[in-house]
Amino acid sequence: MNEEILSFIWQFQYFEKKELLTDEGQAITVHQIGQRNRTSGPDFSGARLALDQLLWVGDVEIHVNASDWHRHQHGPDHAYESVILHVVWNNDQPVARRDGTLIPTLTLNGLVRQSVITQYHQLVDSPLPIPCADQFEAVSSLEKLVMLDRVLLERLQKKADKILEIWTENLSDWEETVYQLLGQHFGFKLNEAPFARLCSLLPWRLIRQQKDRILPLEALLFGTAGLIPEHPSDDYGLSLQTEYAFLSKKYQLHTQMVPTEWKLLRLRPVGFPTIRIAQFAQYLAQSESLFTHFVNTPSLSKIQQMFHLKQSPYWVTHHQFEKTSTRPISFMGKESTNTLIINVVAPLLVAYGTTRKLPELIDRALLFLVSLPAENNRITRLWKTLDMNVGTAADSQALLEWHAQYCSQKKCLQCTVGAKLIERT
């Protein structure tokens, strides 16, 4: 037994309520269970209960053992003075307020159907990556769609919140924020961290000064990334080395990354950090304002065209410095482009739309996601085995969030499907 299942049982009133009495013998009628509180303070606030027909309004606290009240040091805490009912599984000790008056206690042990507890343990103790997989079809499509919509919005809001944190750190500078965000995601998971560091070492104000000048941009990026060979053997490498020496002195750039920060393992040539940096340089060279491009472009196809990047000729025939590829390196493809729109553009629109109270931008973000094809990965394929429709990026993003935040963490009680499975027991 734990507080999470007890809170769930109280919230949905999954216990016998006929002739319900407190342990002190008072008749209880529950008019309102209260609002679930997941932060500090009592577990449910604003409950309305009748105790021996006298109406009480206040909070409800949940514990496995009544003595947990003292173990959690609620006694001297003023926040718990408004508790009108102590709901427990085991009443092993009476609990009083600071003035000495006893808090009525309701013991649920013996009032809850065993099937509720059994179903709960079947879910949270399941070894399956989706704990309810073997019962999933028992829940209606409507309940699943409700959860799908909910987790999509949760994922977008979480990403938007992270963007707003970066924006705050950048003193409300949207251009610097978008530059850092875009750079990070040009790393495509494996090299997200080094790309983020690269952008932190090269602020947008320096990058912007090199607009339309691809060689200085590449020199700044490759030089700061620590990837230009110490003794280049071809003209391109020598040009970058010379240009970087000049620019690093001009801008007083004293910090370089080391090559070992960049990860190459299990990457195809098109995904090498050198290729991604070259493509990033092309995008930066054509952009007067990264932020305006994304916010003021309502057309998904035009944003996709912005990301159809052709790296400079050297990086068509090389995947690393001085290493010729056996076949030409392709330009940024649709899948990579769509990944950037999913992880950068859509959350940015939500973040900016939230701060400026522009719901049309949030609607546009959702429209982009339902217009893009779904991502194909281990998690989305897992959901497909349960006959979930994974047709659009909105579907795949929602299912990734569902799995990461609920299934993996065994938060079945907070999941629409898990709660429904327990309700039907």
C-alpha positions, 0 to 999 in steps of 0.5 A: 500500500502507498499514498498514491493508490490511497489518494486515487481511491479517495479521489474516485471514492472507490470504497464502501460509503454506505453507513460510513463512519469515522474511527471515532464513530461520526457519520460521514457524508462526502459532498466534495472530495477537494482539489488534488494538491501535488505540491506542498500542503495537504493532499486535497484542499477545499473538501466539503464533508458532513460529520454527524450532519454538521458541514465542515469545509477544509482539507483532507490529508492521506497517509498509509499509517496515521503515525506518518502525520508525525513522521512527516512533521505535519504537527507544527506546520500551520499549513495543516491546521485546516485538515478536517479529515485524516484518511489512512490505511492503518490507524495506528495513532490518533492525530491532533491539531496544534490546539489539542483537538483530535482530527477525525480519522477514516480508515479505508482498510476493509472498505476497499474492494480487493479487486481495486488493489489487485488491478493496481498492482497488476499495472505497476508491477508489470514488466511490460514497457507499456504496463497495460498492454495486455489489457489495452484493448479493454478500454474504449478508443474515446478514453485513449483519444482523451489521453492522447490529446492530453499528453500532446498538450503536456509535451508541447507545454513542457518544451515551451517552458524549457524555451522560456527558461532559455529566453529568460536566461538570455534576458528576453532576447528571442534571436539568441534563444532561437539560435541556441535552440536551433543549434542544439537540435542540429545535433540530432540527439547524439550531438545535442550537448556539444552543439549547445556548447558550440552556440554558447561559445559563439553568441548570435551577435557574432554570427549575425555579422557574418551574414551571406559570408559562408567561409567566415561562418564555417571558420568560426563554427569549425574553429570553435568546435575544435575540428579544424586540423592542426596542420591542414593538408588541403586548401579548404582546411588551410583557408578555414585555419587562416580565417579562424585565426583572424576572427578569433583574434578580432573577436577575442575568442579564447575558448575552443572545444576539443574534438573528443566532445563530438560523437561519431559512433553509429552515425552515417556520414550524413549525420556526422557533426562536420556535415551538420555544422556545414548545414547549420552554417548555410542556414545561418548565412541566409538568415537575417532573423531566425526568430522572424523566419519562424514566427512570421511564416504561416506556411509549413512548406516554406519553413520546410524549404528554409531547411532544405540546406545544401552544404558547401561543395567540400562537404558533398565529397567529404564527411570529415576533414581530409577524408573523402567519402565513397559517395556524395553526401546528400543534403538535409533530407525531409526526415531531418527537416521535419525533426527540426520543425517538430522540436524547434518550430512548433514548441517555439510557436507555443512559447511565443504564443503563450507569452504574447497571448496569441492563440493563433500561433499555438493553433499553427503549431498544432496544425504543423504537427498534424500535417507532418508524418509520424516519427518512426522509432522503437517507441512508436512501433511499440504503440503500433502493436497495440493498434494505436494510430501513428499517422502524424507527428502529433500522434508520435509526439503524444505517444512518446510523452505518454510512454516517457511520463506515464508508462515508464514511470508507472504513473498508471493512476494518473493515466486515463487508460490506467484509471479506467482499468481500475474503475471497471474492476 
